[in-house]
Structure formats: structure tokens, C-alpha cells
Amino acid sequence: MNKLLQKLSDITNIHKRAAFSDIPDRLPTRESEFYALAKERYSCREFKDTPLTDIQINHILEAARVAPSAANKQPVHVWVVKSPEALDKLRNATDYTFNAPVVFMVGASRDAAWVRKYDGKNLADVDAAIVGTHIMLEAAAWGLGNIWIGSFDPAKIKADFPETADYEVVCMIPVGVATAAPSQRHWERLPMEEFASEI
Ligand SMILES: Cc1cc2nc3c(=O)[nH]c(=O)nc-3n(C[C@H](O)[C@H](O)[C@H](O)COP(=O)(O)O)c2cc1C
């Protein structure tokens, strides 16, 4: 009887299938909510004047706060730039606020960050990039337009925002009610074969 069962198992490979049956498929047959959001996000370069509500700002900050960081050092600070005076100062340091009602400015402290012992790499800007990504995606989840800005003059930021003295400002993320569609570039991505490979 055992031999018969063994033979059946060999023919059907059922023993192998059973072993893998509790491993979920890497790609679910239907789109995940996260993937839908990731696809929905785009760089928005025109906003309404409408201010963000405190609830929206707080949810975005909360999503940013729970971001992971190397060795959980949490070397990142976020400044919510929204007063007319502060936004004016930002416009002096970058051409890319797009008159958004709020700009999240993300800074990282190199002194507080984890450093890889093998090559001395400081992970501060990596941690800040993860926080920035959480900000963008939470804003997108609220249906708000947003964009990552890397083009700004760090010296002007340092001069006009003394609170950033101990930080490297890594990005600015203007957020608001979107009035612009994605740019042509949004649709341009490397083909999967170029982007990823198995080794
Ligand atoms: C690190 C980084 C820096 C960026 N800096 C700027 C910038 O200074 N000005 C700007 O208009 N867009 C900036 N962008 C937006 C990119 O141009 C945009 O993400 C890219 O063209 C793809 O378009 P999409 O975001 O709509 O998919 C930046 C994006 C990243 C990730």
C-alpha cells in the first residue's frame, strides 16, 4: 500500500506541491493596494491655493514618522513649511515649489545616522529618502498632488532656515490639490529586463 502511495506521489509530484502550498505567490493574481497607489503617484507641478487640513498634514507626518531607518537611528527631521514668509524663503532657494500650499522639507543628521563599518558609508540620506518616499505615497493616498524636489540651493536653505543647521536637507516635497496631470516622462520606465535580473 505504501509503495502504491509512493508511486502515486511520484507521478503527481503532490509531495512537492504540498511543501510549497503555504508559500504565497510573489505576485498576487490581482493588483495589491500598494501597487495601485504606487502606479497612481506622479510628479505634480501645478497646485491649487487650497491649504492642506491639519488632519492631512498630521497623517502625512505620521506615515513619515513610522519609516524604517538604519539601526533605527531615526536621524531624520521634517519641517512643514507653510507660512507665507517661510514659503517665500523657500522660493528664494529653489525654482520648484510650484506655489504649493505646503512643502515638506526633509533633513538628515549625519552625526545621528548609522555608519557601515566596512566602508564608512553614512546612511543618513538613505534614511531621509525613505521618509520622503513615505511622505509622497501618503500624500498620494490622500489624493493630493506631490513631487520630490532635489534641485535647491543648500547654502540658501542654511542661511534662511537656521533650524536646519545640524542637518543635510535631502529633499523638499511640495504637496497640495493637484491641477496638473503627469508629464510625458512619468510614463517612461526601463523595461523589466533592464531594470531587474535574477542572479
Ligand atoms: C531624487 C529626485 C529628485 C528630483 N528633483 C526634481 C526637481 O528638482 N525638479 C522637478 O521638477 N522634478 C524633480 N524630480 C521628479 C522627477 O523628475 C520625476 O520623478 C521623474 O521625471 C519621473 O516622473 P514621475 O515622478 O511623474 O513618475 C525628482 C525626483 C527624484 C526622485
Ligand as a Chemical Component Dictionary entry (heavy atoms), coordinates in Angstrom:
data_LIG
# 
_chem_comp.id                   LIG 
_chem_comp.type                 NON-POLYMER 
_chem_comp.pdbx_formal_charge   0 
_chem_comp.three_letter_code    LIG 
# 
loop_
_chem_comp_atom.comp_id 
_chem_comp_atom.atom_id 
_chem_comp_atom.alt_atom_id 
_chem_comp_atom.type_symbol 
_chem_comp_atom.charge 
_chem_comp_atom.model_Cartn_x 
_chem_comp_atom.model_Cartn_y 
_chem_comp_atom.model_Cartn_z 
_chem_comp_atom.pdbx_ordinal 
LIG C1  C1  C 0 15.705 62.359 -6.272  1  
LIG C2  C2  C 0 14.725 63.109 -7.127  2  
LIG C3  C3  C 0 14.944 64.449 -7.415  3  
LIG C4  C4  C 0 14.021 65.163 -8.182  4  
LIG N1  N1  N 0 14.191 66.509 -8.351  5  
LIG C5  C5  C 0 13.285 67.196 -9.087  6  
LIG C6  C6  C 0 13.418 68.607 -9.243  7  
LIG O1  O1  O 0 14.296 69.238 -8.664  8  
LIG N2  N2  N 0 12.521 69.264 -10.032 9  
LIG C7  C7  C 0 11.492 68.599 -10.659 10 
LIG O2  O2  O 0 10.694 69.257 -11.369 11 
LIG N3  N3  N 0 11.334 67.250 -10.510 12 
LIG C8  C8  C 0 12.196 66.542 -9.732  13 
LIG N4  N4  N 0 12.028 65.194 -9.554  14 
LIG C9  C9  C 0 10.893 64.497 -10.193 15 
LIG C10 C10 C 0 11.362 63.614 -11.374 16 
LIG O3  O3  O 0 11.651 64.420 -12.478 17 
LIG C11 C11 C 0 10.262 62.579 -11.673 18 
LIG O4  O4  O 0 10.091 61.737 -10.572 19 
LIG C12 C12 C 0 10.568 61.718 -12.900 20 
LIG O5  O5  O 0 10.664 62.503 -14.066 21 
LIG C13 C13 C 0 9.514  60.637 -13.140 22 
LIG O6  O6  O 0 8.232  61.210 -13.247 23 
LIG P1  P1  P 0 7.066  60.817 -12.233 24 
LIG O7  O7  O 0 7.511  61.140 -10.826 25 
LIG O8  O8  O 0 5.871  61.639 -12.656 26 
LIG O9  O9  O 0 6.805  59.342 -12.379 27 
LIG C14 C14 C 0 12.904 64.490 -8.762  28 
LIG C15 C15 C 0 12.699 63.142 -8.457  29 
LIG C16 C16 C 0 13.573 62.460 -7.631  30 
LIG C17 C17 C 0 13.280 61.021 -7.299  31 
# 
loop_
_chem_comp_bond.comp_id 
_chem_comp_bond.atom_id_1 
_chem_comp_bond.atom_id_2 
_chem_comp_bond.value_order 
_chem_comp_bond.pdbx_ordinal 
LIG C1  C2  SING 1  
LIG C2  C3  SING 2  
LIG C2  C16 DOUB 3  
LIG C3  C4  DOUB 4  
LIG C4  N1  SING 5  
LIG C4  C14 SING 6  
LIG N1  C5  DOUB 7  
LIG C5  C6  SING 8  
LIG C5  C8  SING 9  
LIG C6  O1  DOUB 10 
LIG C6  N2  SING 11 
LIG N2  C7  SING 12 
LIG C7  O2  DOUB 13 
LIG C7  N3  SING 14 
LIG N3  C8  DOUB 15 
LIG C8  N4  SING 16 
LIG N4  C9  SING 17 
LIG N4  C14 SING 18 
LIG C9  C10 SING 19 
LIG C10 O3  SING 20 
LIG C10 C11 SING 21 
LIG C11 O4  SING 22 
LIG C11 C12 SING 23 
LIG C12 O5  SING 24 
LIG C12 C13 SING 25 
LIG C13 O6  SING 26 
LIG O6  P1  SING 27 
LIG P1  O7  DOUB 28 
LIG P1  O8  SING 29 
LIG P1  O9  SING 30 
LIG C14 C15 DOUB 31 
LIG C15 C16 SING 32 
LIG C16 C17 SING 33 
# 
